Amino acid sequence: MTRSTFTILLGGALTLTERLTVQLSGSRFIAADGGIRHAKTLGVEPELWVGDFDSTDQALFADYAEVPRESYPAAKNATDGELAVEAALARGASTLIFAGALGGTRSDHAFLHLLRLAALAEEGHAALMTSGEEEAHALMPGVHEIDLPKGSLFSILGFTDLTGLSIENARYPLHGFALPFGSSRTISNVAEGPVRFSLKSGRAVVLARPYDLSGA
């Protein structure tokens, strides 16, 4: 089975930026319920549309009548986004991009997406969540590098205590730091270019704003 990048279209905010265009190049697409509205913004037609369709504008059903649908009852045990992930993995996804995963009117869904990002990383799946203007990357034990523009803002949100945390090529570097759960120490750092992270133990996400140079 061919392994490839799948983009899951979710219902949060999405802005088409040059960086997002590059990230989505060559991707296949699956829409989760109302997230299909982003297909027009991106100029794509998803190969599958899943969900209970309770948050889809009726006009979109006519616009995307040719897209195959998998319908589920509203009373189900998984979100539409999770169903879309399952479909992508079944099709051989090696990398997952969640477009429209951040922001929006449902903070519970946005927070769940961040937790899901960490869970996918623990399962060995490469994943990125983006609104075009903001990105979330999982930070697990090991060494990671995120290519960020010089002067852009980023923060680390720990879901647990973090040990052995190092940040290189940033305005506020850290070396082997122990970050207690709930600490604000790693909020609002500034990239000096691609940032290198290393972590001994714990779970976290890096929230980055590549177009926000207010910290420069």
C-alpha positions in Angstrom: 0.0 0.0 0.0 1.4 3.5 -0.9 2.2 5.6 2.1 1.4 9.3 1.6 0.4 12.6 3.2 -3.3 13.1 4.0 -4.9 16.4 4.9 -8.0 16.2 7.1 -10.3 19.2 6.6 -11.8 20.3 9.9 -14.2 23.0 10.9 -11.9 25.5 12.6 -10.4 28.7 11.1 -8.2 28.3 8.0 -6.3 31.0 6.1 -4.5 30.1 2.9 -0.9 31.3 3.3 2.2 30.6 1.2 3.5 28.3 4.0 0.3 26.3 4.1 0.4 25.9 0.3 3.8 24.4 0.5 2.9 22.1 3.3 -0.2 20.8 1.5 1.6 20.2 -1.8 1.1 16.6 -3.0 -1.4 15.8 -0.2 -4.5 13.8 -0.5 -7.6 15.2 1.2 -10.4 13.9 3.4 -13.1 16.2 4.7 -14.7 15.9 8.1 -18.3 17.2 8.1 -18.4 21.0 7.8 -14.6 21.1 7.2 -15.4 20.6 3.5 -16.0 24.3 3.2 -12.2 24.7 3.2 -12.0 22.7 0.0 -12.9 25.8 -2.0 -10.4 27.9 -0.3 -7.7 25.4 -1.0 -8.9 24.6 -4.6 -9.1 20.9 -4.0 -11.7 18.1 -4.1 -11.5 15.6 -1.3 -11.5 11.9 -2.1 -13.8 11.2 0.9 -16.3 13.1 3.1 -17.1 11.6 6.5 -19.3 12.6 9.4 -22.8 13.0 10.7 -23.1 16.2 8.6 -24.8 18.2 11.3 -22.5 21.2 10.8 -22.5 21.3 7.0 -24.1 24.2 5.0 -26.8 22.7 2.8 -25.4 24.4 -0.3 -22.1 22.4 0.1 -24.0 19.1 -0.6 -24.7 20.3 -4.1 -21.2 21.7 -4.6 -19.5 18.4 -3.6 -22.2 15.9 -4.8 -19.5 13.8 -6.5 -17.4 13.3 -3.4 -18.0 9.9 -1.8 -19.6 10.1 1.6 -19.5 8.0 4.7 -22.4 8.9 7.0 -22.5 8.3 10.7 -25.3 8.9 13.3 -25.0 12.0 15.5 -24.9 9.7 18.6 -21.5 8.1 18.0 -18.4 7.4 20.0 -15.9 9.4 18.0 -15.7 12.9 16.5 -15.9 13.4 12.8 -12.2 14.2 12.8 -11.3 10.9 14.4 -13.3 9.1 11.8 -11.5 11.0 9.1 -8.1 10.0 10.6 -9.2 6.3 10.7 -10.0 6.6 7.0 -6.7 8.2 6.2 -4.7 5.6 8.1 -6.7 2.8 6.4 -5.6 4.3 3.0 -1.9 4.2 4.1 -1.3 7.7 5.4 2.3 8.2 6.6 1.8 11.9 7.5 -1.4 13.7 8.7 -2.1 17.4 8.3 -5.1 18.8 10.1 -6.3 21.9 8.4 -8.8 23.9 10.4 -7.9 22.2 13.6 -7.2 25.3 15.6 -9.5 28.1 16.7 -13.2 28.1 15.7 -16.2 28.2 17.9 -15.7 24.9 19.8 -12.8 25.2 22.3 -13.4 21.6 23.4 -12.8 20.4 19.9 -9.6 22.5 19.5 -8.2 21.3 22.8 -9.1 17.7 21.9 -7.2 18.1 18.6 -4.0 19.1 20.5 -4.4 16.0 22.7 -5.0 13.9 19.6 -1.8 15.3 18.1 0.2 14.1 21.1 -1.5 10.7 21.0 -0.7 10.3 17.3 2.9 11.1 17.9 3.1 8.5 20.6 1.7 6.0 18.1 4.4 6.9 15.7 2.5 9.0 13.2 3.9 12.3 11.9 1.3 15.0 12.2 0.8 18.7 12.0 -2.2 20.9 12.9 -2.6 24.3 11.3 -4.9 27.2 10.7 -2.5 28.7 8.2 -1.5 31.4 10.6 -0.9 29.1 13.6 0.6 25.6 13.8 0.8 22.9 16.4 3.6 20.3 16.5 3.9 17.4 18.9 6.9 17.4 21.2 7.8 13.9 22.4 11.1 12.5 23.9 13.9 12.9 21.4 15.2 15.6 19.2 13.0 17.7 16.9 13.5 20.7 14.6 10.8 23.0 13.4 11.6 25.4 10.5 10.3 28.7 11.7 11.0 32.2 10.3 13.3 34.4 12.3 11.3 36.6 14.7 8.2 34.4 14.8 6.5 33.5 18.0 6.2 30.0 19.5 5.2 28.5 22.8 5.5 25.1 24.4 2.5 23.7 26.2 3.3 20.8 28.5 0.6 18.1 29.1 2.8 16.6 31.8 5.9 17.5 33.7 8.8 17.8 31.2 12.4 16.8 32.0 15.5 17.4 30.0 14.0 20.1 27.9 16.4 22.0 25.6 15.6 24.8 23.1 18.2 26.0 20.7 18.2 28.9 18.2 15.6 30.9 20.1 15.7 34.2 22.0 15.2 32.4 25.3 17.2 29.1 25.1 16.9 26.3 27.6 19.3 23.5 28.4 18.2 20.3 30.2 15.4 22.2 31.9 12.7 20.6 34.1 9.4 22.2 33.4 6.6 21.6 36.0 3.1 20.8 34.7 1.2 24.0 34.3 4.2 26.3 34.2 4.1 29.4 32.0 7.9 29.4 31.6 7.8 28.3 27.9 5.2 30.7 26.7 6.0 33.4 24.1 9.5 32.6 22.9 11.0 34.0 19.6 12.6 31.9 16.9 16.0 32.9 15.5 15.3 30.7 12.5 14.8 26.9 12.6 14.4 25.9 16.3 15.8 22.7 17.7 14.1 21.0 20.6 15.2 18.1 22.7 13.2 16.4 25.5 14.1 13.5 27.8 10.6 12.7 29.1 7.1 14.1 29.0 4.4 15.1 26.5 3.9 18.6 25.0 3.0 20.5 21.9 4.7 23.4 20.3 2.3 26.2 19.2 3.9 28.4 16.6 2.8 31.5 14.8 5.1 31.7 11.7 3.6 35.0 10.5 3.5 36.7 13.9 6.7 38.8 14.1 5.5 40.9 17.0 8.3 39.5 19.1 11.0 40.5 16.7 
